[in-house]
């Protein structure tokens, strides 16, 4: 019989902090994210690294289906690291076990934040816990192309359901991959959080590349929302195709 991970599949009711409103809705003051002061004091003293702590974290982050939380406006105390990791392929692990429930993964992804120290955290109004990220926290798994030339718009969907249009607010970047001679393409999703384009999406993307004069030379690049995103120099492209 398959054992269930109680830290992920059960939510002890005694650990749920109560929302101020019994009917959570999006509010400008974010009041539905907050718990009472007494509960905040209790939560600060609780270690997040056990199953009960994780269940409580799930309860505090519970905004599934409502998009990303305003984590950039929250500045809670750091409560330590959680044994949670996002692998390069986008799979989430807790205590070495894959998290198979997509709604739970989407819930965690909605409270992700990458800080100036380069680390990634799960953030609620009352706590901040560190997690490990092997590469990027998201993977772009689908792309749509609308228009041509300077009017082209590239839209990406991530593995957790985010939809972003590459452009000034969500730029693309391409990084040399050490030891392989290949490129790793990323699109900014929000804050400092990026999505690594899957191999299939990357192949589709380069089909829309073109040689463009930019920066005093010729580059192989893609366009979106009027911006040009160089992939490589035209000379490097020719060498790769030789």
ChimeraX attribute file (.defattr): number of C-alpha atoms within 10 A of each C-alpha:
attribute: neighborCount
match mode: 1-to-1
recipient: residues
	/A:1	3
	/A:2	4
	/A:3	5
	/A:4	9
	/A:5	13
	/A:6	13
	/A:7	19
	/A:8	17
	/A:9	13
	/A:10	12
	/A:11	18
	/A:12	13
	/A:13	10
	/A:14	8
	/A:15	17
	/A:16	16
	/A:17	18
	/A:18	15
	/A:19	16
	/A:20	13
	/A:21	12
	/A:22	8
	/A:23	7
	/A:24	14
	/A:25	13
	/A:26	12
	/A:27	9
	/A:28	7
	/A:29	8
	/A:30	13
	/A:31	14
	/A:32	19
	/A:33	23
	/A:34	19
	/A:35	19
	/A:36	11
	/A:37	10
	/A:38	8
	/A:39	15
	/A:40	15
	/A:41	11
	/A:42	10
	/A:43	20
	/A:44	16
	/A:45	9
	/A:46	13
	/A:47	15
	/A:48	23
	/A:49	17
	/A:50	13
	/A:51	18
	/A:52	20
	/A:53	17
	/A:54	20
	/A:55	22
	/A:56	22
	/A:57	25
	/A:58	19
	/A:59	19
	/A:60	23
	/A:61	20
	/A:62	19
	/A:63	21
	/A:64	16
	/A:65	11
	/A:66	11
	/A:67	14
	/A:68	17
	/A:69	24
	/A:70	16
	/A:71	20
	/A:72	13
	/A:73	8
	/A:74	14
	/A:75	13
	/A:76	15
	/A:77	14
	/A:78	14
	/A:79	18
	/A:80	14
	/A:81	16
	/A:82	21
	/A:83	15
	/A:84	20
	/A:85	21
	/A:86	20
	/A:87	17
	/A:88	16
	/A:89	16
	/A:90	23
	/A:91	16
	/A:92	24
	/A:93	17
	/A:94	18
	/A:95	15
	/A:96	10
	/A:97	11
	/A:98	14
	/A:99	18
	/A:100	12
	/A:101	11
	/A:102	12
	/A:103	12
	/A:104	17
	/A:105	18
	/A:106	19
	/A:107	22
	/A:108	22
	/A:109	23
	/A:110	24
	/A:111	21
	/A:112	27
	/A:113	23
	/A:114	20
	/A:115	13
	/A:116	8
	/A:117	6
	/A:118	8
	/A:119	12
	/A:120	21
	/A:121	25
	/A:122	21
	/A:123	28
	/A:124	24
	/A:125	20
	/A:126	22
	/A:127	21
	/A:128	27
	/A:129	23
	/A:130	22
	/A:131	18
	/A:132	18
	/A:133	18
	/A:134	11
	/A:135	15
	/A:136	19
	/A:137	27
	/A:138	30
	/A:139	26
	/A:140	29
	/A:141	19
	/A:142	17
	/A:143	19
	/A:144	13
	/A:145	15
	/A:146	11
	/A:147	11
	/A:148	11
	/A:149	14
	/A:150	13
	/A:151	12
	/A:152	18
	/A:153	20
	/A:154	19
	/A:155	17
	/A:156	24
	/A:157	20
	/A:158	22
	/A:159	21
	/A:160	20
	/A:161	16
	/A:162	19
	/A:163	15
	/A:164	20
	/A:165	22
	/A:166	23
	/A:167	20
	/A:168	12
	/A:169	12
	/A:170	16
	/A:171	19
	/A:172	26
	/A:173	16
	/A:174	16
	/A:175	12
	/A:176	13
	/A:177	11
	/A:178	9
	/A:179	6
	/A:180	7
	/A:181	8
	/A:182	12
	/A:183	15
	/A:184	16
	/A:185	22
	/A:186	23
	/A:187	25
	/A:188	21
	/A:189	24
	/A:190	16
	/A:191	14
	/A:192	13
	/A:193	17
	/A:194	24
	/A:195	25
	/A:196	26
	/A:197	26
	/A:198	22
	/A:199	13
	/A:200	12
	/A:201	18
	/A:202	19
	/A:203	11
	/A:204	15
	/A:205	18
	/A:206	13
	/A:207	9
	/A:208	15
	/A:209	16
	/A:210	17
	/A:211	17
	/A:212	18
	/A:213	12
	/A:214	14
	/A:215	7
	/A:216	6
	/A:217	11
	/A:218	16
	/A:219	23
	/A:220	22
	/A:221	21
	/A:222	24
	/A:223	23
	/A:224	24
	/A:225	17
	/A:226	15
	/A:227	17
	/A:228	18
	/A:229	21
	/A:230	21
	/A:231	24
	/A:232	17
	/A:233	17
	/A:234	19
	/A:235	13
	/A:236	13
	/A:237	14
	/A:238	10
	/A:239	9
	/A:240	10
	/A:241	7
	/A:242	6
